[in-house]
């Protein structure tokens, strides 16, 4: 049996390669990983996140960014669905610095990676205070928050409010699903 040996790509090689690509790719520390297209529900939730954050952060030092902004985690590069950074914008910079809050909208094809690998990567960043994982098929959020002793987890349904005191923001979960007709969770 023969095996094909692949050359591991360095982060620098990835960035140079990515700059020549038409499509968006993440980098898992070894090789590029294609970013798949989003569903309309995913795109609507993502737009609602950015709108809610923009409305609440206008005139404040923190700024929300969508999935066109990459995040460096050691040798890896990820594109979260949204993030908030409170660092001044530097012209020409393509990587977000010191995110405080990270949002991922879970897709059927990526939910396992988002809940495990990516969540651990995001939580490894010292600046990150909160990670918000949003379901696509129901108004439901899993919120992971940094505490003095580690991390805590809170689950919020459509009646809950996402409190983000690190940036002085509260958002009703229902607002993140505005315009979507999703079946509520039966308990």
Residue frames as qw, qx, qy, qz and C-alpha x, y, z in Angstrom:
[[0.000, 0.892, 0.453, 0.000, 0.00, 0.00, 0.00],
 [0.434, 0.252, -0.017, 0.865, 1.40, 3.40, -0.89],
 [0.186, -0.802, -0.425, 0.376, 0.84, 6.58, 1.00],
 [0.335, 0.717, 0.128, 0.598, 0.93, 10.09, -0.34],
 [0.473, -0.428, -0.327, 0.697, 2.96, 12.38, 1.87],
 [0.117, 0.892, 0.280, 0.336, 1.65, 15.91, 1.96],
 [0.398, 0.210, -0.282, 0.848, 3.86, 18.82, 2.80],
 [0.251, -0.727, -0.534, 0.352, 2.56, 20.64, 5.86],
 [0.226, 0.738, 0.174, 0.611, 1.90, 24.29, 5.07],
 [0.344, -0.178, -0.421, 0.820, 3.30, 26.97, 7.35],
 [0.061, 0.782, 0.480, -0.393, 1.07, 29.85, 8.49],
 [0.036, -0.624, 0.272, 0.732, 3.12, 32.22, 6.31],
 [0.072, -0.022, 0.834, 0.546, 2.67, 29.96, 3.26],
 [0.090, 0.588, 0.801, -0.066, -1.05, 29.78, 3.97],
 [0.041, 0.780, 0.217, -0.586, -1.41, 33.57, 4.13],
 [0.011, -0.448, 0.535, 0.717, 0.47, 34.00, 0.84],
 [0.049, 0.173, 0.920, 0.348, -1.59, 31.25, -0.80],
 [0.076, 0.646, 0.700, -0.296, -4.89, 32.51, 0.62],
 [0.040, 0.639, -0.029, -0.768, -4.26, 35.98, -0.82],
 [0.113, 0.256, -0.680, -0.678, -4.46, 34.45, -4.32],
 [0.050, 0.291, 0.955, 0.035, -7.70, 32.51, -3.76],
 [0.285, -0.334, -0.345, -0.829, -11.17, 33.58, -4.81],
 [0.696, -0.497, -0.456, -0.247, -12.88, 31.50, -2.13],
 [0.331, -0.723, 0.410, -0.446, -12.40, 31.74, 1.62],
 [0.801, 0.041, -0.577, 0.152, -10.29, 29.17, 3.47],
 [0.585, -0.763, 0.229, -0.153, -9.47, 28.58, 7.12],
 [0.504, 0.508, -0.665, 0.215, -6.12, 27.16, 8.20],
 [0.855, -0.463, -0.156, -0.173, -6.09, 24.36, 10.78],
 [0.476, -0.746, 0.457, 0.088, -2.38, 24.65, 11.46],
 [0.608, -0.166, 0.710, 0.313, -1.44, 22.12, 8.79],
 [0.221, 0.207, 0.709, 0.637, -3.48, 22.73, 5.65],
 [0.301, -0.013, -0.089, -0.949, -6.23, 24.95, 4.21],
 [0.168, 0.368, 0.894, -0.195, -9.83, 24.00, 5.00],
 [0.038, -0.339, -0.512, -0.788, -12.50, 25.17, 2.55],
 [0.239, 0.240, 0.482, -0.808, -15.27, 27.37, 3.92],
 [0.122, 0.392, 0.859, 0.306, -18.60, 26.12, 2.64],
 [0.174, -0.374, -0.260, -0.873, -21.48, 28.35, 1.63],
 [0.146, 0.099, 0.684, -0.708, -24.04, 29.28, 4.27],
 [0.030, 0.568, 0.809, 0.146, -27.77, 28.65, 4.29],
 [0.072, -0.633, -0.223, -0.738, -30.12, 31.62, 4.16],
 [0.646, -0.713, -0.262, -0.083, -31.04, 31.04, 7.82],
 [0.741, -0.259, -0.084, 0.614, -27.35, 31.08, 8.77],
 [0.324, 0.321, 0.153, 0.876, -26.82, 34.31, 6.82],
 [0.310, -0.727, -0.300, -0.534, -29.91, 35.91, 8.41],
 [0.721, -0.632, -0.213, 0.187, -28.77, 35.05, 11.95],
 [0.643, -0.074, 0.020, 0.762, -25.29, 36.36, 11.19],
 [0.102, 0.518, 0.227, 0.818, -26.72, 39.61, 9.79],
 [0.507, -0.755, -0.301, -0.288, -28.95, 39.96, 12.88],
 [0.744, -0.421, -0.169, 0.490, -25.89, 39.54, 15.15],
 [0.446, 0.123, 0.106, 0.880, -23.98, 42.29, 13.33],
 [0.144, -0.640, -0.325, -0.681, -27.02, 44.60, 13.23],
 [0.630, -0.712, -0.309, -0.033, -27.76, 44.14, 16.95],
 [0.697, -0.338, -0.075, 0.627, -24.13, 44.75, 17.88],
 [0.313, 0.325, 0.207, 0.868, -23.72, 47.76, 15.54],
 [0.284, -0.736, -0.346, -0.508, -26.86, 49.39, 16.97],
 [0.682, -0.703, -0.189, 0.070, -25.64, 48.95, 20.54],
 [0.726, -0.302, 0.066, 0.614, -21.93, 49.72, 20.04],
 [0.359, 0.733, 0.210, 0.538, -22.23, 52.83, 17.88],
 [0.085, -0.878, 0.148, -0.448, -20.01, 55.56, 19.32],
 [0.763, -0.586, 0.272, -0.023, -18.25, 53.15, 21.68],
 [0.057, -0.706, 0.670, 0.222, -14.67, 51.85, 21.38],
 [0.499, -0.052, 0.863, 0.066, -15.67, 48.24, 20.59],
 [0.489, 0.428, -0.343, -0.678, -16.61, 47.19, 17.06],
 [0.820, 0.087, 0.549, -0.140, -18.29, 44.08, 15.64],
 [0.177, 0.487, -0.684, -0.512, -16.88, 42.27, 12.61],
 [0.899, 0.183, 0.080, -0.390, -18.46, 39.61, 10.41],
 [0.910, -0.092, 0.379, 0.140, -17.04, 36.47, 8.87],
 [0.644, 0.717, -0.076, 0.256, -14.81, 38.33, 6.41],
 [0.076, -0.817, 0.484, -0.304, -12.34, 39.07, 9.21],
 [0.832, 0.050, -0.536, 0.133, -9.96, 36.34, 10.22],
 [0.578, -0.742, 0.255, -0.223, -8.69, 35.51, 13.65],
 [0.541, 0.457, -0.677, 0.201, -5.25, 34.07, 14.43],
 [0.803, -0.511, 0.198, -0.233, -5.01, 31.39, 17.09],
 [0.663, -0.401, 0.554, 0.303, -1.39, 30.28, 17.32],
 [0.187, -0.232, 0.698, 0.651, -0.53, 28.91, 13.85],
 [0.210, 0.485, 0.838, 0.138, -4.23, 28.64, 12.91],
 [0.146, 0.070, -0.112, -0.980, -6.53, 31.10, 11.14],
 [0.098, 0.476, 0.869, -0.093, -10.29, 30.99, 11.64],
 [0.145, -0.242, -0.274, -0.920, -13.23, 33.03, 10.37],
 [0.075, 0.358, 0.800, -0.475, -15.85, 33.18, 13.15],
 [0.120, 0.677, 0.654, 0.315, -19.33, 34.26, 12.09],
 [0.065, -0.895, -0.047, -0.440, -18.93, 37.42, 14.18],
 [0.654, -0.240, -0.392, 0.601, -16.61, 38.84, 16.79],
 [0.128, -0.975, -0.093, -0.158, -16.20, 42.00, 18.81],
 [0.692, 0.023, -0.186, 0.697, -12.83, 43.68, 19.26],
 [0.211, -0.946, -0.204, 0.140, -12.11, 46.82, 21.24],
 [0.574, -0.313, 0.283, 0.701, -8.76, 47.52, 19.59],
 [0.260, 0.741, -0.077, -0.614, -8.46, 50.56, 17.29],
 [0.833, 0.490, 0.248, 0.068, -8.56, 49.77, 13.57],
 [0.332, -0.578, 0.478, 0.572, -5.18, 49.78, 11.84],
 [0.636, 0.625, -0.142, -0.431, -5.39, 50.36, 8.07],
 [0.498, 0.523, -0.674, -0.156, -4.32, 47.35, 6.01],
 [0.212, -0.247, 0.893, -0.310, -4.58, 44.82, 8.85],
 [0.621, -0.015, -0.560, -0.548, -6.62, 41.72, 7.91],
 [0.556, -0.187, -0.784, 0.203, -6.51, 39.82, 11.22],
 [0.450, -0.774, -0.153, -0.418, -8.67, 40.89, 14.18],
 [0.328, 0.331, -0.644, 0.606, -6.72, 41.66, 17.33],
 [0.003, 0.004, -0.721, 0.693, -7.79, 40.73, 20.85],
 [0.454, -0.379, -0.541, -0.599, -11.41, 39.65, 20.31],
 [0.275, -0.221, 0.591, -0.725, -13.56, 39.95, 23.42],
 [0.691, 0.205, 0.526, -0.451, -16.66, 38.08, 22.20],
 [0.081, 0.227, -0.820, -0.519, -16.90, 35.45, 19.46],
 [0.717, 0.237, 0.313, -0.576, -20.09, 34.20, 17.78],
 [0.002, 0.147, -0.906, -0.397, -20.54, 30.99, 15.78],
 [0.743, 0.157, 0.055, -0.648, -23.77, 30.06, 14.03],
 [0.473, -0.212, 0.855, 0.027, -23.87, 26.27, 14.07],
 [0.633, 0.357, -0.414, -0.548, -24.34, 24.44, 10.80],
 [0.972, -0.074, 0.123, -0.185, -25.11, 20.76, 10.49],
 [0.851, 0.403, -0.211, 0.264, -21.80, 20.15, 8.71],
 [0.375, 0.529, -0.424, 0.633, -19.62, 22.16, 11.12],
 [0.585, -0.687, -0.015, -0.430, -21.40, 22.00, 14.50],
 [0.922, -0.292, -0.126, 0.220, -19.15, 19.29, 15.93],
 [0.619, 0.242, -0.106, 0.740, -15.98, 21.22, 15.06],
 [0.093, -0.670, -0.015, -0.736, -17.53, 24.51, 16.25],
 [0.713, -0.628, -0.062, -0.306, -18.54, 23.01, 19.62],
 [0.907, -0.313, 0.032, 0.279, -15.22, 21.27, 20.22],
 [0.707, 0.107, 0.104, 0.692, -12.08, 22.23, 18.33],
 [0.172, 0.612, 0.137, 0.759, -12.95, 25.84, 17.52],
 [0.511, -0.803, -0.154, -0.266, -14.49, 26.52, 20.94],
 [0.810, -0.429, -0.013, 0.399, -11.30, 25.30, 22.63],
 [0.548, 0.274, 0.131, 0.779, -9.20, 27.43, 20.26],
 [0.087, -0.756, -0.184, -0.623, -11.30, 30.54, 20.91],
 [0.662, -0.737, -0.110, -0.079, -11.21, 29.98, 24.68],
 [0.811, -0.135, -0.040, 0.568, -7.42, 29.71, 24.53],
 [0.285, 0.566, 0.057, 0.772, -7.20, 33.38, 23.55],
 [0.322, -0.272, -0.556, 0.717, -6.66, 35.43, 26.71],
 [0.139, 0.016, -0.033, -0.990, -8.71, 38.36, 25.39],
 [0.460, -0.275, -0.659, -0.528, -11.84, 36.23, 24.80],
 [0.252, -0.131, 0.597, -0.750, -14.38, 36.64, 27.59],
 [0.639, 0.273, 0.511, -0.506, -17.41, 35.05, 25.96],
 [0.050, 0.102, -0.828, -0.549, -18.23, 32.62, 23.12],
 [0.594, 0.272, 0.356, -0.668, -21.79, 32.42, 21.83],
 [0.073, -0.018, 0.919, 0.386, -22.91, 29.38, 19.84],
 [0.525, 0.266, 0.169, -0.790, -26.23, 29.90, 18.07],
 [0.494, 0.203, 0.843, 0.066, -28.39, 27.10, 16.73],
 [0.097, 0.106, -0.502, -0.853, -29.78, 27.42, 13.21],
 [0.298, -0.301, -0.814, -0.398, -32.96, 25.38, 13.52],
 [0.426, -0.738, -0.523, 0.003, -34.30, 26.96, 16.72],
 [0.017, -0.833, 0.179, -0.523, -33.82, 30.15, 18.72],
 [0.865, -0.491, -0.041, 0.100, -31.27, 28.81, 21.18],
 [0.308, 0.790, -0.431, 0.310, -27.83, 29.92, 22.35],
 [0.861, -0.334, -0.201, 0.326, -25.09, 28.22, 24.30],
 [0.076, 0.918, -0.207, 0.328, -22.99, 30.89, 26.01],
 [0.845, -0.159, -0.256, 0.441, -19.54, 30.05, 27.37],
 [0.072, -0.943, 0.075, -0.316, -18.15, 32.74, 29.69],
 [0.550, 0.290, -0.541, 0.566, -14.71, 33.15, 31.24],
 [0.590, -0.776, -0.151, -0.164, -14.82, 33.24, 35.04],
 [0.200, -0.820, 0.509, -0.172, -12.14, 33.70, 37.69],
 [0.602, -0.343, 0.717, -0.073, -11.80, 29.93, 37.98],
 [0.382, 0.044, 0.850, 0.361, -12.39, 28.75, 34.41],
 [0.231, -0.068, -0.507, -0.828, -15.45, 28.77, 32.18],
 [0.395, 0.265, 0.697, -0.536, -19.19, 28.67, 32.80],
 [0.031, -0.166, -0.784, -0.597, -21.93, 27.60, 30.44],
 [0.361, 0.370, 0.466, -0.718, -25.43, 29.07, 30.14],
 [0.155, 0.286, 0.814, 0.481, -28.15, 28.03, 27.71],
 [0.235, 0.372, 0.218, -0.871, -30.71, 30.57, 26.53],
 [0.342, 0.463, 0.789, 0.213, -33.91, 29.98, 24.59],
 [0.158, 0.570, 0.419, 0.689, -35.99, 32.49, 22.61],
 [0.370, -0.860, -0.306, -0.172, -37.19, 34.11, 25.86],
 [0.706, -0.453, -0.080, 0.538, -33.68, 34.70, 27.19],
 [0.174, 0.979, -0.100, 0.029, -31.41, 37.72, 27.00],
 [0.824, 0.172, -0.137, 0.522, -27.76, 37.51, 26.06],
 [0.298, -0.948, 0.064, 0.094, -25.88, 39.69, 28.54],
 [0.770, 0.303, -0.089, 0.555, -22.41, 40.77, 27.43],
 [0.355, -0.911, -0.106, 0.182, -21.21, 43.04, 30.24],
 [0.662, -0.228, 0.260, 0.665, -17.66, 43.07, 28.85],
 [0.228, 0.207, 0.400, 0.863, -18.88, 45.40, 26.12],
 [0.181, 0.253, 0.365, -0.878, -21.94, 46.83, 27.91],
 [0.451, 0.078, -0.514, -0.725, -24.52, 45.09, 25.72],
 [0.449, 0.133, 0.820, -0.330, -27.68, 43.03, 26.24],
 [0.378, 0.177, -0.566, -0.711, -29.51, 41.41, 23.31],
 [0.779, 0.045, 0.415, -0.467, -32.75, 39.42, 23.48],
 [0.415, -0.113, 0.854, 0.292, -32.14, 36.02, 21.86],
 [0.499, 0.625, 0.594, -0.089, -35.33, 36.53, 19.85],
 [0.206, 0.889, -0.131, -0.386, -33.70, 39.56, 18.16],
 [0.204, -0.493, 0.759, 0.372, -30.92, 37.35, 16.80],
 [0.291, 0.209, 0.910, 0.208, -33.58, 35.24, 15.08],
 [0.319, 0.571, 0.219, -0.724, -35.72, 38.17, 13.90],
 [0.511, 0.501, -0.342, -0.609, -37.54, 37.47, 10.65],
 [0.283, 0.220, -0.923, -0.139, -37.11, 33.71, 10.90],
 [0.805, -0.210, -0.001, -0.556, -39.96, 31.26, 11.48],
 [0.329, 0.315, -0.874, 0.167, -38.28, 28.55, 13.55],
 [0.741, -0.401, -0.491, -0.222, -39.99, 25.82, 15.50],
 [0.317, -0.715, 0.433, -0.447, -39.54, 26.41, 19.24],
 [0.293, 0.237, -0.899, 0.220, -37.84, 23.79, 21.37],
 [0.750, -0.422, -0.267, -0.433, -40.32, 21.50, 23.12],
 [0.049, 0.426, -0.769, 0.474, -39.24, 20.75, 26.68]]
